[in-house]
């Protein structure tokens, strides 16, 4: 059985000291170890952004895609071999900006994958522009008079799109986040986890202390995760910020409904006797 250190990458981590991405990385490795997963059975897929570098910093199979496209790549990998554990991960700009359509479709399909948004409410890699989750009125480099738009609420999007596991964690509470990610991966169906991830460089107005002051845990207030309407009410709270599992139900997963791959992953089918020359001719 693999330990946390088995997931350590030899590459130097380039995030700013204190970045919330460190907590997510530690929690992700901890969740893999907690579930007894081996590095060769896990694929971490990202888009572009500070957090998009995470496949380099963890020793599993990995794929760093293009901006907003972590989920299409993760979907393809999962459909090719659904025996692998596939985790897609990316920032709020990546998933709620250019990748928003992919986010919603992945949720409604109930693919058995996990999707994590590193939600720091800013475009960090491109040095501090307002992102889709930046709250109205916040001053950033691209919004010197305050952001004029209302933000996207990622857990609410996931709930509206039909996700069967919706949660939120905080990168400053690694044991809680580790447990949440492990539960998301263990969930049979799509698991979405929004993670509060302080950007210590471009969002100094959103420090760890503010999150700690505002956050409370759903499991400590008797929240019922099988109640969709209760989950929506928690997701739209603004005065206090709930973390934990908002919603979890079981529904048929995508691959169980595709006869050809239901019992055997695509990569394990024998294709040696299939003649594809007539299809190739179309492109010649
Ligand atoms: Fe992290 Fe922000 Fe630095 Fe990017 S810019 S590495 S999000 S602290």
py3Dmol code that shows the C-alpha trace and the ligand (Angstrom):
import py3Dmol

protein = """\
ATOM      1  CA  UNK A   1       0.000   0.000   0.000  1.00  0.00           C
ATOM      2  CA  UNK A   2       1.367   3.417  -0.970  1.00  0.00           C
ATOM      3  CA  UNK A   3       2.188   6.084   1.615  1.00  0.00           C
ATOM      4  CA  UNK A   4       1.996   9.874   1.237  1.00  0.00           C
ATOM      5  CA  UNK A   5       5.704  10.052   0.386  1.00  0.00           C
ATOM      6  CA  UNK A   6       5.181   7.698  -2.564  1.00  0.00           C
ATOM      7  CA  UNK A   7       3.307  10.571  -4.226  1.00  0.00           C
ATOM      8  CA  UNK A   8       6.184  13.062  -3.779  1.00  0.00           C
ATOM      9  CA  UNK A   9       7.439  14.517  -7.040  1.00  0.00           C
ATOM     10  CA  UNK A  10      11.144  15.260  -7.665  1.00  0.00           C
ATOM     11  CA  UNK A  11      10.266  18.629  -9.243  1.00  0.00           C
ATOM     12  CA  UNK A  12      10.734  21.962  -7.447  1.00  0.00           C
ATOM     13  CA  UNK A  13       7.462  23.628  -6.500  1.00  0.00           C
ATOM     14  CA  UNK A  14       7.223  27.137  -7.947  1.00  0.00           C
ATOM     15  CA  UNK A  15       4.201  28.531  -6.079  1.00  0.00           C
ATOM     16  CA  UNK A  16       4.616  31.635  -3.909  1.00  0.00           C
ATOM     17  CA  UNK A  17       5.484  30.806  -0.264  1.00  0.00           C
ATOM     18  CA  UNK A  18       2.214  30.570   1.655  1.00  0.00           C
ATOM     19  CA  UNK A  19       0.044  29.892  -1.417  1.00  0.00           C
ATOM     20  CA  UNK A  20      -3.059  27.858  -0.640  1.00  0.00           C
ATOM     21  CA  UNK A  21      -2.137  25.413  -3.377  1.00  0.00           C
ATOM     22  CA  UNK A  22       0.378  23.813  -0.978  1.00  0.00           C
ATOM     23  CA  UNK A  23      -2.441  22.703   1.334  1.00  0.00           C
ATOM     24  CA  UNK A  24      -4.399  21.248  -1.591  1.00  0.00           C
ATOM     25  CA  UNK A  25      -1.330  19.335  -2.790  1.00  0.00           C
ATOM     26  CA  UNK A  26      -0.729  17.840   0.676  1.00  0.00           C
ATOM     27  CA  UNK A  27      -4.421  16.946   1.042  1.00  0.00           C
ATOM     28  CA  UNK A  28      -4.526  15.335  -2.413  1.00  0.00           C
ATOM     29  CA  UNK A  29      -1.524  13.137  -1.646  1.00  0.00           C
ATOM     30  CA  UNK A  30      -2.989  12.315   1.760  1.00  0.00           C
ATOM     31  CA  UNK A  31      -6.323  11.319   0.202  1.00  0.00           C
ATOM     32  CA  UNK A  32      -4.619   8.999  -2.305  1.00  0.00           C
ATOM     33  CA  UNK A  33      -2.656   7.337   0.507  1.00  0.00           C
ATOM     34  CA  UNK A  34      -5.739   7.128   2.742  1.00  0.00           C
ATOM     35  CA  UNK A  35      -7.613   5.269  -0.002  1.00  0.00           C
ATOM     36  CA  UNK A  36      -4.691   2.883  -0.549  1.00  0.00           C
ATOM     37  CA  UNK A  37      -4.216   4.021  -4.149  1.00  0.00           C
ATOM     38  CA  UNK A  38      -0.967   3.442  -6.013  1.00  0.00           C
ATOM     39  CA  UNK A  39       0.628   6.194  -8.135  1.00  0.00           C
ATOM     40  CA  UNK A  40       0.383   4.121 -11.329  1.00  0.00           C
ATOM     41  CA  UNK A  41      -3.408   3.852 -10.969  1.00  0.00           C
ATOM     42  CA  UNK A  42      -4.030   7.588 -10.605  1.00  0.00           C
ATOM     43  CA  UNK A  43      -4.178  10.372 -13.217  1.00  0.00           C
ATOM     44  CA  UNK A  44      -4.185  14.049 -12.221  1.00  0.00           C
ATOM     45  CA  UNK A  45      -5.383  16.328 -15.025  1.00  0.00           C
ATOM     46  CA  UNK A  46      -5.200  20.130 -14.990  1.00  0.00           C
ATOM     47  CA  UNK A  47      -5.777  23.171 -17.148  1.00  0.00           C
ATOM     48  CA  UNK A  48      -3.694  26.356 -17.063  1.00  0.00           C
ATOM     49  CA  UNK A  49      -2.980  28.599 -14.080  1.00  0.00           C
ATOM     50  CA  UNK A  50      -0.878  28.582 -10.919  1.00  0.00           C
ATOM     51  CA  UNK A  51      -2.757  25.527  -9.686  1.00  0.00           C
ATOM     52  CA  UNK A  52      -2.594  23.967 -13.138  1.00  0.00           C
ATOM     53  CA  UNK A  53       1.019  23.041 -12.426  1.00  0.00           C
ATOM     54  CA  UNK A  54      -0.072  20.472  -9.860  1.00  0.00           C
ATOM     55  CA  UNK A  55       0.446  17.368 -12.092  1.00  0.00           C
ATOM     56  CA  UNK A  56       4.168  18.243 -12.058  1.00  0.00           C
ATOM     57  CA  UNK A  57       4.254  18.357  -8.275  1.00  0.00           C
ATOM     58  CA  UNK A  58       2.656  14.988  -7.561  1.00  0.00           C
ATOM     59  CA  UNK A  59       3.975  11.572  -8.573  1.00  0.00           C
ATOM     60  CA  UNK A  60       1.076  10.019 -10.486  1.00  0.00           C
ATOM     61  CA  UNK A  61       0.286   9.963 -14.162  1.00  0.00           C
ATOM     62  CA  UNK A  62      -0.552  13.522 -15.161  1.00  0.00           C
ATOM     63  CA  UNK A  63      -1.701  15.749 -17.973  1.00  0.00           C
ATOM     64  CA  UNK A  64      -1.515  19.544 -18.051  1.00  0.00           C
ATOM     65  CA  UNK A  65      -3.998  20.590 -20.690  1.00  0.00           C
ATOM     66  CA  UNK A  66      -4.930  23.937 -22.143  1.00  0.00           C
ATOM     67  CA  UNK A  67      -6.896  26.654 -20.420  1.00  0.00           C
ATOM     68  CA  UNK A  68     -10.297  25.503 -19.224  1.00  0.00           C
ATOM     69  CA  UNK A  69      -9.969  22.068 -20.785  1.00  0.00           C
ATOM     70  CA  UNK A  70      -9.016  19.854 -17.849  1.00  0.00           C
ATOM     71  CA  UNK A  71     -12.432  18.184 -17.861  1.00  0.00           C
ATOM     72  CA  UNK A  72     -12.545  17.148 -21.541  1.00  0.00           C
ATOM     73  CA  UNK A  73      -9.105  15.543 -21.136  1.00  0.00           C
ATOM     74  CA  UNK A  74     -10.146  13.893 -17.857  1.00  0.00           C
ATOM     75  CA  UNK A  75     -13.333  12.618 -19.513  1.00  0.00           C
ATOM     76  CA  UNK A  76     -11.370  11.075 -22.379  1.00  0.00           C
ATOM     77  CA  UNK A  77      -8.903   9.392 -20.015  1.00  0.00           C
ATOM     78  CA  UNK A  78     -11.747   8.064 -17.864  1.00  0.00           C
ATOM     79  CA  UNK A  79     -13.684   6.697 -20.857  1.00  0.00           C
ATOM     80  CA  UNK A  80     -10.551   5.021 -22.214  1.00  0.00           C
ATOM     81  CA  UNK A  81      -9.861   3.297 -18.882  1.00  0.00           C
ATOM     82  CA  UNK A  82     -12.456   3.761 -16.173  1.00  0.00           C
ATOM     83  CA  UNK A  83     -10.470   1.524 -13.805  1.00  0.00           C
ATOM     84  CA  UNK A  84      -8.075   4.443 -13.208  1.00  0.00           C
ATOM     85  CA  UNK A  85      -8.731   7.077 -10.547  1.00  0.00           C
ATOM     86  CA  UNK A  86      -9.049  10.366 -12.431  1.00  0.00           C
ATOM     87  CA  UNK A  87      -8.867  13.726 -10.653  1.00  0.00           C
ATOM     88  CA  UNK A  88      -9.310  16.929 -12.674  1.00  0.00           C
ATOM     89  CA  UNK A  89      -8.142  20.103 -10.982  1.00  0.00           C
ATOM     90  CA  UNK A  90      -7.869  23.760 -11.901  1.00  0.00           C
ATOM     91  CA  UNK A  91      -8.401  27.313 -10.766  1.00  0.00           C
ATOM     92  CA  UNK A  92     -11.617  29.322 -10.603  1.00  0.00           C
ATOM     93  CA  UNK A  93     -10.714  31.163 -13.800  1.00  0.00           C
ATOM     94  CA  UNK A  94      -9.998  27.897 -15.562  1.00  0.00           C
ATOM     95  CA  UNK A  95     -13.194  26.127 -14.464  1.00  0.00           C
ATOM     96  CA  UNK A  96     -15.699  28.986 -14.193  1.00  0.00           C
ATOM     97  CA  UNK A  97     -14.470  31.106 -17.118  1.00  0.00           C
ATOM     98  CA  UNK A  98     -13.519  29.381 -20.352  1.00  0.00           C
ATOM     99  CA  UNK A  99     -14.190  25.938 -18.849  1.00  0.00           C
ATOM    100  CA  UNK A 100     -17.686  26.638 -17.494  1.00  0.00           C
ATOM    101  CA  UNK A 101     -19.478  24.666 -20.215  1.00  0.00           C
ATOM    102  CA  UNK A 102     -17.268  21.637 -19.591  1.00  0.00           C
ATOM    103  CA  UNK A 103     -17.857  22.003 -15.836  1.00  0.00           C
ATOM    104  CA  UNK A 104     -21.643  21.803 -16.229  1.00  0.00           C
ATOM    105  CA  UNK A 105     -21.651  18.939 -18.720  1.00  0.00           C
ATOM    106  CA  UNK A 106     -19.243  16.848 -16.633  1.00  0.00           C
ATOM    107  CA  UNK A 107     -21.568  17.288 -13.643  1.00  0.00           C
ATOM    108  CA  UNK A 108     -24.731  16.252 -15.478  1.00  0.00           C
ATOM    109  CA  UNK A 109     -23.055  13.200 -17.052  1.00  0.00           C
ATOM    110  CA  UNK A 110     -22.204  11.709 -13.655  1.00  0.00           C
ATOM    111  CA  UNK A 111     -18.836  10.438 -14.810  1.00  0.00           C
ATOM    112  CA  UNK A 112     -17.024   8.623 -12.000  1.00  0.00           C
ATOM    113  CA  UNK A 113     -14.318  11.288 -11.678  1.00  0.00           C
ATOM    114  CA  UNK A 114     -13.419  13.991  -9.157  1.00  0.00           C
ATOM    115  CA  UNK A 115     -13.192  17.669 -10.047  1.00  0.00           C
ATOM    116  CA  UNK A 116     -11.486  20.163  -7.716  1.00  0.00           C
ATOM    117  CA  UNK A 117     -11.556  23.932  -8.193  1.00  0.00           C
ATOM    118  CA  UNK A 118      -8.704  25.806  -6.510  1.00  0.00           C
ATOM    119  CA  UNK A 119     -10.867  28.819  -5.743  1.00  0.00           C
ATOM    120  CA  UNK A 120      -8.834  31.905  -4.826  1.00  0.00           C
ATOM    121  CA  UNK A 121     -11.142  34.400  -6.557  1.00  0.00           C
ATOM    122  CA  UNK A 122      -8.387  35.795  -8.829  1.00  0.00           C
ATOM    123  CA  UNK A 123      -6.350  35.041 -11.941  1.00  0.00           C
ATOM    124  CA  UNK A 124      -3.000  34.524 -10.162  1.00  0.00           C
ATOM    125  CA  UNK A 125      -0.678  33.333 -12.921  1.00  0.00           C
ATOM    126  CA  UNK A 126      -1.507  36.307 -15.140  1.00  0.00           C
ATOM    127  CA  UNK A 127      -0.779  38.598 -12.170  1.00  0.00           C
ATOM    128  CA  UNK A 128      -4.012  39.560 -10.529  1.00  0.00           C
ATOM    129  CA  UNK A 129      -7.054  40.121 -12.751  1.00  0.00           C
ATOM    130  CA  UNK A 130     -10.639  39.633 -11.523  1.00  0.00           C
ATOM    131  CA  UNK A 131     -11.882  36.082 -12.118  1.00  0.00           C
ATOM    132  CA  UNK A 132     -15.438  34.726 -12.449  1.00  0.00           C
ATOM    133  CA  UNK A 133     -15.555  34.062  -8.679  1.00  0.00           C
ATOM    134  CA  UNK A 134     -14.235  37.497  -7.606  1.00  0.00           C
ATOM    135  CA  UNK A 135     -16.968  39.113  -5.525  1.00  0.00           C
ATOM    136  CA  UNK A 136     -18.695  42.283  -6.711  1.00  0.00           C
ATOM    137  CA  UNK A 137     -16.875  45.483  -5.776  1.00  0.00           C
ATOM    138  CA  UNK A 138     -13.434  43.923  -5.237  1.00  0.00           C
ATOM    139  CA  UNK A 139     -10.584  46.052  -6.610  1.00  0.00           C
ATOM    140  CA  UNK A 140      -8.102  44.141  -8.750  1.00  0.00           C
ATOM    141  CA  UNK A 141      -5.638  45.080 -11.482  1.00  0.00           C
ATOM    142  CA  UNK A 142      -8.339  44.706 -14.114  1.00  0.00           C
ATOM    143  CA  UNK A 143     -11.109  46.312 -12.030  1.00  0.00           C
ATOM    144  CA  UNK A 144      -9.615  49.492 -10.490  1.00  0.00           C
ATOM    145  CA  UNK A 145     -13.103  50.801  -9.669  1.00  0.00           C
ATOM    146  CA  UNK A 146     -14.306  47.512  -8.236  1.00  0.00           C
ATOM    147  CA  UNK A 147     -15.576  44.387  -9.996  1.00  0.00           C
ATOM    148  CA  UNK A 148     -18.921  45.327 -11.581  1.00  0.00           C
ATOM    149  CA  UNK A 149     -20.264  41.784 -11.910  1.00  0.00           C
ATOM    150  CA  UNK A 150     -21.829  39.329  -9.490  1.00  0.00           C
ATOM    151  CA  UNK A 151     -19.641  36.241  -9.049  1.00  0.00           C
ATOM    152  CA  UNK A 152     -20.250  32.677 -10.134  1.00  0.00           C
ATOM    153  CA  UNK A 153     -20.913  30.342  -7.206  1.00  0.00           C
ATOM    154  CA  UNK A 154     -19.189  27.008  -8.066  1.00  0.00           C
ATOM    155  CA  UNK A 155     -21.099  24.716  -5.626  1.00  0.00           C
ATOM    156  CA  UNK A 156     -24.380  26.246  -6.828  1.00  0.00           C
ATOM    157  CA  UNK A 157     -23.402  25.589 -10.460  1.00  0.00           C
ATOM    158  CA  UNK A 158     -22.570  21.969  -9.605  1.00  0.00           C
ATOM    159  CA  UNK A 159     -25.888  21.516  -7.777  1.00  0.00           C
ATOM    160  CA  UNK A 160     -27.844  23.076 -10.642  1.00  0.00           C
ATOM    161  CA  UNK A 161     -26.056  20.893 -13.191  1.00  0.00           C
ATOM    162  CA  UNK A 162     -26.965  17.661 -11.394  1.00  0.00           C
ATOM    163  CA  UNK A 163     -23.738  16.688  -9.586  1.00  0.00           C
ATOM    164  CA  UNK A 164     -24.143  13.747  -7.197  1.00  0.00           C
ATOM    165  CA  UNK A 165     -21.422  14.893  -4.747  1.00  0.00           C
ATOM    166  CA  UNK A 166     -20.894  18.587  -4.018  1.00  0.00           C
ATOM    167  CA  UNK A 167     -18.525  19.806  -1.318  1.00  0.00           C
ATOM    168  CA  UNK A 168     -16.312  22.676  -0.281  1.00  0.00           C
ATOM    169  CA  UNK A 169     -13.020  22.591   1.608  1.00  0.00           C
ATOM    170  CA  UNK A 170     -10.378  25.009   2.860  1.00  0.00           C
ATOM    171  CA  UNK A 171      -6.693  24.618   2.059  1.00  0.00           C
ATOM    172  CA  UNK A 172      -5.859  25.910   5.562  1.00  0.00           C
ATOM    173  CA  UNK A 173      -7.558  22.868   7.153  1.00  0.00           C
ATOM    174  CA  UNK A 174      -5.604  19.998   5.626  1.00  0.00           C
ATOM    175  CA  UNK A 175      -7.044  17.093   7.718  1.00  0.00           C
ATOM    176  CA  UNK A 176     -10.615  18.169   6.846  1.00  0.00           C
ATOM    177  CA  UNK A 177      -9.732  18.686   3.169  1.00  0.00           C
ATOM    178  CA  UNK A 178      -7.925  15.323   2.987  1.00  0.00           C
ATOM    179  CA  UNK A 179     -11.026  13.587   4.313  1.00  0.00           C
ATOM    180  CA  UNK A 180     -13.258  15.502   1.895  1.00  0.00           C
ATOM    181  CA  UNK A 181     -11.140  14.628  -1.159  1.00  0.00           C
ATOM    182  CA  UNK A 182     -10.961  10.968  -0.084  1.00  0.00           C
ATOM    183  CA  UNK A 183     -14.764  10.876   0.247  1.00  0.00           C
ATOM    184  CA  UNK A 184     -15.127  12.557  -3.152  1.00  0.00           C
ATOM    185  CA  UNK A 185     -12.867  10.012  -4.854  1.00  0.00           C
ATOM    186  CA  UNK A 186     -14.610   7.120  -3.071  1.00  0.00           C
ATOM    187  CA  UNK A 187     -18.025   8.428  -4.191  1.00  0.00           C
ATOM    188  CA  UNK A 188     -19.362   6.405  -7.144  1.00  0.00           C
ATOM    189  CA  UNK A 189     -20.193   9.189  -9.584  1.00  0.00           C
ATOM    190  CA  UNK A 190     -18.981  12.683 -10.229  1.00  0.00           C
ATOM    191  CA  UNK A 191     -17.588  14.494  -7.190  1.00  0.00           C
ATOM    192  CA  UNK A 192     -17.133  18.253  -7.189  1.00  0.00           C
ATOM    193  CA  UNK A 193     -15.060  19.980  -4.506  1.00  0.00           C
ATOM    194  CA  UNK A 194     -14.649  23.758  -4.389  1.00  0.00           C
ATOM    195  CA  UNK A 195     -11.594  24.634  -2.291  1.00  0.00           C
ATOM    196  CA  UNK A 196     -11.015  28.026  -0.664  1.00  0.00           C
ATOM    197  CA  UNK A 197      -7.380  28.601  -1.554  1.00  0.00           C
ATOM    198  CA  UNK A 198      -5.831  31.911  -0.433  1.00  0.00           C
ATOM    199  CA  UNK A 199      -3.712  33.715  -3.036  1.00  0.00           C
ATOM    200  CA  UNK A 200      -1.260  35.464  -0.727  1.00  0.00           C
ATOM    201  CA  UNK A 201       0.156  37.591  -3.554  1.00  0.00           C
ATOM    202  CA  UNK A 202      -2.861  39.037  -5.383  1.00  0.00           C
ATOM    203  CA  UNK A 203      -5.679  38.712  -2.821  1.00  0.00           C
ATOM    204  CA  UNK A 204      -4.142  40.108   0.352  1.00  0.00           C
ATOM    205  CA  UNK A 205      -7.675  41.183   1.311  1.00  0.00           C
ATOM    206  CA  UNK A 206      -8.633  37.470   1.562  1.00  0.00           C
ATOM    207  CA  UNK A 207      -6.084  36.121   4.102  1.00  0.00           C
ATOM    208  CA  UNK A 208      -6.187  32.782   5.917  1.00  0.00           C
ATOM    209  CA  UNK A 209      -7.431  34.587   9.055  1.00  0.00           C
ATOM    210  CA  UNK A 210     -10.560  35.851   7.274  1.00  0.00           C
ATOM    211  CA  UNK A 211     -11.428  32.365   6.031  1.00  0.00           C
ATOM    212  CA  UNK A 212     -10.875  30.967   9.524  1.00  0.00           C
ATOM    213  CA  UNK A 213     -13.209  33.608  10.962  1.00  0.00           C
ATOM    214  CA  UNK A 214     -15.990  33.030   8.411  1.00  0.00           C
ATOM    215  CA  UNK A 215     -15.874  29.249   7.932  1.00  0.00           C
ATOM    216  CA  UNK A 216     -18.026  26.684   9.718  1.00  0.00           C
ATOM    217  CA  UNK A 217     -18.354  22.945   9.176  1.00  0.00           C
ATOM    218  CA  UNK A 218     -21.605  21.485   7.824  1.00  0.00           C
ATOM    219  CA  UNK A 219     -21.078  18.238   9.715  1.00  0.00           C
ATOM    220  CA  UNK A 220     -21.191  20.191  12.989  1.00  0.00           C
ATOM    221  CA  UNK A 221     -24.597  21.811  12.362  1.00  0.00           C
ATOM    222  CA  UNK A 222     -26.738  18.797  11.468  1.00  0.00           C
ATOM    223  CA  UNK A 223     -26.846  19.457   7.719  1.00  0.00           C
ATOM    224  CA  UNK A 224     -28.542  16.635   5.761  1.00  0.00           C
ATOM    225  CA  UNK A 225     -26.460  15.996   2.588  1.00  0.00           C
ATOM    226  CA  UNK A 226     -29.286  14.054   0.935  1.00  0.00           C
ATOM    227  CA  UNK A 227     -31.482  17.195   0.867  1.00  0.00           C
ATOM    228  CA  UNK A 228     -30.850  19.107  -2.386  1.00  0.00           C
ATOM    229  CA  UNK A 229     -32.810  22.208  -1.342  1.00  0.00           C
ATOM    230  CA  UNK A 230     -30.931  22.374   1.973  1.00  0.00           C
ATOM    231  CA  UNK A 231     -27.690  22.110  -0.012  1.00  0.00           C
ATOM    232  CA  UNK A 232     -28.713  25.057  -2.215  1.00  0.00           C
ATOM    233  CA  UNK A 233     -29.518  27.150   0.882  1.00  0.00           C
ATOM    234  CA  UNK A 234     -26.059  26.421   2.313  1.00  0.00           C
ATOM    235  CA  UNK A 235     -24.362  27.125  -1.025  1.00  0.00           C
ATOM    236  CA  UNK A 236     -25.828  30.643  -1.284  1.00  0.00           C
ATOM    237  CA  UNK A 237     -24.876  31.716   2.246  1.00  0.00           C
ATOM    238  CA  UNK A 238     -22.709  34.828   2.258  1.00  0.00           C
ATOM    239  CA  UNK A 239     -22.312  35.909   5.885  1.00  0.00           C
ATOM    240  CA  UNK A 240     -20.752  32.632   6.963  1.00  0.00           C
ATOM    241  CA  UNK A 241     -18.971  30.216   4.639  1.00  0.00           C
ATOM    242  CA  UNK A 242     -19.863  26.518   5.016  1.00  0.00           C
ATOM    243  CA  UNK A 243     -17.337  23.783   4.262  1.00  0.00           C
ATOM    244  CA  UNK A 244     -17.997  20.044   4.148  1.00  0.00           C
ATOM    245  CA  UNK A 245     -20.363  17.932   2.047  1.00  0.00           C
ATOM    246  CA  UNK A 246     -23.319  19.970   0.754  1.00  0.00           C
ATOM    247  CA  UNK A 247     -24.940  17.160  -1.185  1.00  0.00           C
ATOM    248  CA  UNK A 248     -24.429  13.458  -1.886  1.00  0.00           C
ATOM    249  CA  UNK A 249     -26.753  10.982  -3.607  1.00  0.00           C
ATOM    250  CA  UNK A 250     -26.325   7.844  -5.698  1.00  0.00           C
ATOM    251  CA  UNK A 251     -27.415   7.755  -9.337  1.00  0.00           C
ATOM    252  CA  UNK A 252     -26.385   5.490 -12.238  1.00  0.00           C
ATOM    253  CA  UNK A 253     -22.936   6.458 -13.476  1.00  0.00           C
ATOM    254  CA  UNK A 254     -22.107   7.187 -17.101  1.00  0.00           C
ATOM    255  CA  UNK A 255     -20.015   4.094 -17.895  1.00  0.00           C
ATOM    256  CA  UNK A 256     -22.613   1.708 -16.427  1.00  0.00           C
ATOM    257  CA  UNK A 257     -24.980   2.874 -19.158  1.00  0.00           C
ATOM    258  CA  UNK A 258     -22.646   2.227 -22.104  1.00  0.00           C
ATOM    259  CA  UNK A 259     -22.881  -1.513 -22.898  1.00  0.00           C
ATOM    260  CA  UNK A 260     -19.533  -1.762 -24.722  1.00  0.00           C
ATOM    261  CA  UNK A 261     -17.490  -0.516 -21.756  1.00  0.00           C
ATOM    262  CA  UNK A 262     -19.772  -1.346 -18.842  1.00  0.00           C
ATOM    263  CA  UNK A 263     -17.895  -4.481 -17.834  1.00  0.00           C
ATOM    264  CA  UNK A 264     -14.514  -3.899 -19.455  1.00  0.00           C
ATOM    265  CA  UNK A 265     -12.583  -0.664 -20.012  1.00  0.00           C
ATOM    266  CA  UNK A 266     -12.071   0.379 -23.614  1.00  0.00           C
ATOM    267  CA  UNK A 267      -8.302  -0.191 -23.397  1.00  0.00           C
ATOM    268  CA  UNK A 268      -8.840  -3.844 -22.487  1.00  0.00           C
ATOM    269  CA  UNK A 269     -10.863  -4.701 -25.593  1.00  0.00           C
ATOM    270  CA  UNK A 270      -9.078  -6.684 -28.294  1.00  0.00           C
ATOM    271  CA  UNK A 271      -8.811  -4.506 -31.370  1.00  0.00           C
ATOM    272  CA  UNK A 272      -6.306  -6.659 -33.280  1.00  0.00           C
ATOM    273  CA  UNK A 273      -9.012  -8.030 -35.610  1.00  0.00           C
ATOM    274  CA  UNK A 274     -10.678  -4.719 -36.347  1.00  0.00           C
ATOM    275  CA  UNK A 275      -9.984  -3.360 -39.809  1.00  0.00           C
ATOM    276  CA  UNK A 276      -9.979   0.450 -39.738  1.00  0.00           C
ATOM    277  CA  UNK A 277      -8.475   0.916 -43.209  1.00  0.00           C
ATOM    278  CA  UNK A 278     -11.824   1.906 -44.787  1.00  0.00           C
ATOM    279  CA  UNK A 279     -12.211   4.675 -42.194  1.00  0.00           C
ATOM    280  CA  UNK A 280      -8.641   5.872 -42.756  1.00  0.00           C
ATOM    281  CA  UNK A 281      -9.263   6.014 -46.506  1.00  0.00           C
ATOM    282  CA  UNK A 282     -11.752   8.817 -45.935  1.00  0.00           C
ATOM    283  CA  UNK A 283      -8.887  11.015 -44.779  1.00  0.00           C
ATOM    284  CA  UNK A 284      -6.451  10.089 -47.521  1.00  0.00           C
TER     285      UNK A 284
END
"""
ligand_1 = """\
8
LIG
Fe -0.473 31.015 -5.353
Fe -1.349 33.464 -5.912
Fe 1.265 32.924 -5.989
Fe -0.356 31.940 -7.831
S 0.096 34.100 -7.500
S 1.272 30.817 -6.751
S -2.222 31.543 -6.638
S -0.078 32.863 -4.178
"""
view = py3Dmol.view(width=600, height=400)
view.addModel(protein, "pdb")
view.setStyle({"model": 0}, {"cartoon": {"style": "trace"}})
view.addModel(ligand_1, "xyz")
view.setStyle({"model": 1}, {"stick": {}})
view.zoomTo()
view.show()
